[in-house]
Amino acid sequence: MNRDNISPQIISDLTYEFRKSRVFLTAFELEIFSVLEKSKKTSLEVASELNLNPKATDRLMNALVAIELLRKNDNLFENTAVAEKYLVKNSPNYFSSIGHSISLWKTWSNLTEVVKTGSSTIEEIQFRGEKWLREFISAMHDRAKKNSQETISKIDLTNVEKILDIGGGSGVYSFAFVKKCEHCTATVFDLPEVISLTQEYIEKENLSHKVFTLKGNYLTENFGENLYDLVFLSAIIHINSETENIELLQKCFKSLRNNGKIVIQDYIMNEERTLPLVGALFAINMLVGTRRGDTYTETEMSSWLKIAGFCDIEQVESVKENTQIIAHKKL
């Protein structure tokens, strides 16, 4: 959209858009929607149950009515249908991943200082605590689960038997792979703190006979040699620097059997790094949330793959704003 001819109101809107988000995230964090599950209550009752300030709770809940997440009648508040379905803990459709967005609020608040200094002071993932990690893995799982079938549908699994899912988190893509390909097994490689959570997801899916785990840091560990037919990297490249990505892809190359392939799924930027919008904003997320992360262009990724030894590099159409780059090992 060309905003040159649009009213200056756009500036005002951009300035204050954060207010609705902050009201919503606070209400979610305080579990106000869960307290209202299938009931009508006054703000005083909600404040009493959650041990909150009565006046502040009332004003917050009034704002939630204004943004149409609550309804109010005769001083009684209740969830709207969308809040009842997605924001109540006991709902099967509960958006638990929103907990991670609360963490993002805190890191994004440091953006001004990060732009001044050029670096984030945030801890590495393994040092952020179990609560943060559980919310992060849950968020990544919920997001990927919606698109996992479409994602793997674009990958040819002919002659693929063993899959390595690097930084696979909950294992959501590994689950999709082994469900589509009956003769395939998948191994999720991730940090020890993550793998303990991965095991929980594997057990829920009843896939312990087809999905396995390896603990380690992909920046320091090797993955073996000539073991896998497919290496899958989803949302991993953007965490690392250029040098780290080259070293990672070289290890991926060694781990593949001849005629094996690597699939990189990530935000891939145009050469000016301005599109897609979600990728440009995600570059900021990496700036405030990692030490060395960024979003990268197709040219950059292709050059790294060639350095690592890969050939026949191709880009596959986007899957929900993510793009896949597929390359092959041929000796």
Protein Blocks (a to p, Z undefined) as FASTA:
>chain_A
ZZklgcfklmmmmmmmmmmmmmmmmmmmnommmmmgoiacdfklmmmmnopafklmmmmm
mmmmmnopacceehiacddfklmmmmgfklmkbcfklmmmmmmmmmmmmmmmmmmnopaf
bdcfklnojklmmmmmmmmmmmmmmmmmmmmmmpcfehiabdcdehklnommmmmmmmmm
mmbccdddddfklmmmmmmmmmmnopmmmpccdeddfklpcebehkbfbdcdehklmmpc
fklmmmmmmmmmmmpcehiacddddddddfkopacfklmmmmmmmmmmmmkbccddfklm
mmmmmmnopahiacdddeehiacddddddZZ
